């Protein structure tokens, strides 16, 4: 399987599938559990997707944002 692209994510009105907001929540958890500051590119590699998808996933996620090339958690 190649990289997970935008077309492979479930649409808002789908009943099941991998949703982009689910990736955002997973990124919050994964980032919090790392013992180092993670980069957007590292997250993309771990989640088998592109840096653009990572950025899109956290755009509406709570508690996480991009600072330069790093994922940062609010209050962490």
C-alpha positions, 0 to 999 in steps of 0.5 A, spaced: 500 500 500 502 506 498 501 513 502 494 514 505 492 520 500 486 525 501 481 521 497 482 515 501 479 518 508 472 517 509 467 523 507 463 527 513 457 523 511 460 516 510 457 512 516 464 508 517 471 509 515 478 513 517 476 520 518 481 526 518 478 528 524 480 521 527 487 522 525 488 529 528 486 526 535 491 520 534 496 525 532 495 529 539 495 522 543 501 520 539 505 526 539 504 527 547 507 520 548 513 521 544 520 523 548 522 528 543 519 533 539 516 530 533 516 534 526 511 534 521 515 529 516 516 524 522 509 524 523 507 523 516 512 517 515 509 514 522 502 515 519 504 513 512 501 519 509 504 526 507 506 532 511 500 536 507 495 531 510 498 531 517 497 539 517 490 538 514 488 533 520 491 538 525 488 544 522 481 543 526 484 538 532 484 541 539 490 542 543 495 541 537 498 546 532 504 546 527 510 551 529 515 551 524 516 544 522 514 541 529 508 539 532 506 542 538 501 541 544 498 546 548 500 546 555 505 541 554 
